[in-house]
Amino acid sequence: MMIKCALELHQKNVLCVCSPIMMSAGELESGNAGEPAKLIRQRYREASDVIKKGKMCALFINDLDAGAGRMGGTTQYTVNNQMVNATLMNIADNPTNVQLPGIYNKDTIPRVPIIVTGNDFSTLYAPLIRDGRMEKFYWAPTREDRIGVCKGIFRADNVSDEDVTKLVDQFPGQSIGEFPHFVSISHKHMTVLIDCCHIFFTFRKCELFSLLWR
């Protein structure tokens, strides 16, 4: 909803700047039990304070499944995993009443959008991802989306828009996440870049690509 509103404001030529409060999966585990859950509440309230001042804000958690999910038998389900999931459920159910541990204040706070990214949300606590608590979007980029992302990836190398479009069209089914491996190649060697991409996407080994490029 926040992204949709921002787009509508942009289309109406209204300046709209949002600086989200960021968290990563690595912050969702700690040697101290309960610390990650407390951190989520603190960051949420930080974002709420920004909104209270009349600015747009959100809590953004990268790779939630990596920090709070269960990866089969390869990871252990800890007290912190349980408390992170329980905290996010509590915030989803009571977004204007988020308290810090040991402190209770009856005043309501502005609601904060929580945006999370992940690769496999099925590893998360099932009630957390139910419709009503979490609205899920699967990012399936169009050709225009892929070209736009790659333009940003290669902008520092001054690769022309025409060359970026040619590169994306050359590999229509390739994951966007693979293209940053080639940002160090000069835009003067776009033909060589495409040849190297063929090699990399065939073998999918960075070590082999590095050897061939040297």
N, C-alpha and C positions, 0 to 999 in steps of 0.2 A: 504493500500500500504506500509506504514512504517513497519507494522508487517511482511508482506511478505518479504520485503527487509532484515529485521533483521534476519529472518529465513534462507534466502539464504546465508547471510554472516556467520551465525553460522555453516551452513553445510559445508562451505569452511574454517572452523577453523579460521575465522577472528573475533577478539574480538570486540563486538558491545554492547555498554552500552547506554541505554536511560533513563534519569531521567526526567519524565514529570513534568510539572507545574500542580499542582492539584487544583481543585476547587470542592466545594460540593454544594448541592441544597440550603443549609442554607445561602450561600453567595449571592444567587440570589434575596434576598429580604432585604430591609433596610428601616429604618425610614426616610432616606433622598432620595428623588426622584432622580433617575439617578445614584446613587452610584454603584449599581450592574453592570450596563452597562459599567461604567467607569472602574470598577475592571476587567471585562472581557478583555477590551482593554489593560489594564496595564499588565495583566498576559500573554496575547497573545504576546505583545511586549517583555516581559521578555523571553519567549520561543524563540522568533525570535532572540534575542541577543545571546542566547546560540547557536543556529544554525549558526549564523554569525561567531562564534568562531570555527566552524568546528566540533561541537558535535551534536549528534542526540537529538531531543527534541520534545515534543508535549504538547498541552494543553488538560488536561483530566478533564472532568466535570462529577462527579458522580450524578446519579439520576436527570437528567435534567428535566424530567417530573414532579418531585415532587416540583421543585422550579419555573418552568416557565409554567407548564401546568395548565389546568382548570379541576378541579375535580367535574364537575356537579354543583350543588347548594351549595356544602360544602365549596367552596373557592371563594374569591373575586378576580376579574381580576383587578390588580393594574397598575399604571403607570409604575412601575418597571418591571412587567411581559411584558408589551408592549415593553418597551425599550430593555429588554434582547433579546426578539425575533427579534426585528428590528436590533439590533447590530449584532447578529449571522448571520442574513440574509445579512447584509452589508459586514461582513467579508467573508462569503461564496462567494459573488459576486466580492469582491475586496480584496483578501487575501494578496496582497503585498502593500496595501495602507491603513493601519489601523492607524488612528490618535487619539491622546488623546484630550479630550474636551478643547477647547481654544488654542490648539497648532496645527499648520499646518506645516508639513515638506514635501517637494516634493520628498525627497529621498525614493526609494522603499526599502522594508524590505523583508528578506527571508520568504517564505511561511511556515506556521506552520500547521501541521495536528491537527485537533480538534477531539478528541475521546470522545464521550458521552455515558453514560449508562442510561438505564431507563426501566421501567416496562410496560408503556403504552404510546407510542409516539403519539397515536391518540389524546391525550389531548393537544398536542402542536399546535402552529399556523400552519395551513395546508401548506401554501407556504414554510415554513421552511423545511418541511420534504419531499418535492417533489424530485423526481429523478433529479440529476444534482446538487442539493444543498447538499443533504445528501444521503450517501450510507448506507443502513441499513442491518444489519446482525442479524438473530435470532439465538441465541446460543442454539443449541440442542446437548449437550455433548454425545459422544459415551461412551461405557463401559470403554474404555481406558482413556478417558478424566475424567470420574467420579472417577476412581481409582486414577489417578494422583492427582486430587484435594484433595481427601480424605487422600492421603498419606501426603500431606502438612498439612492438618488439624490435623492429629494425630501424626505428627512427634515429637512434644514436649513431648508426652507421651511414646515415644519409642515403639509404636505399630508396630508389624512386617508387612511387605508387604503382607505376606500370610493372616494375620488376616484382614487387610484392604480390600483385595480382597474378602474375605469371607463375610465381612459386606456389601460391595457394592452389591455383587451378591445376598445377602439375601433380598435386597430391591431395585430391578432393576428400579422401577418406581418412587422412592422417590426423592424429590427435594434435591439437594446438600446443599441448605441453611439450611436444618434441622439437618445435621450431626454435626455442631459445638456445639450443645447442649450437646454432650456427651464426649467432649474432657477431662473432668475432671475425667472420669472413668479410672482406671488403666488398662494397657494392660494385667494384670494378670487375669482379669475377663472378657475376651472377650465373653464367653458364657452368662454371666449375662448381658453384654452390649447389645447383640443381643436380649435377652429377654426384656430388658428395651426399646429397640428401637421398638419392637413389640407393647408394651404398649403405648409408646409415639405417634407412627404413627397411632395407632388406635384411641386414644382419642384426639391427637393433642393439648394437654394442658400442658404447662410447669409446672403449679402448681401441677397437678396430678402426673407428673413424679417426681417432687421434693419430694412430700409426700411419694410416694412409695419407693423412694431410701433411704429416712431417716428411 
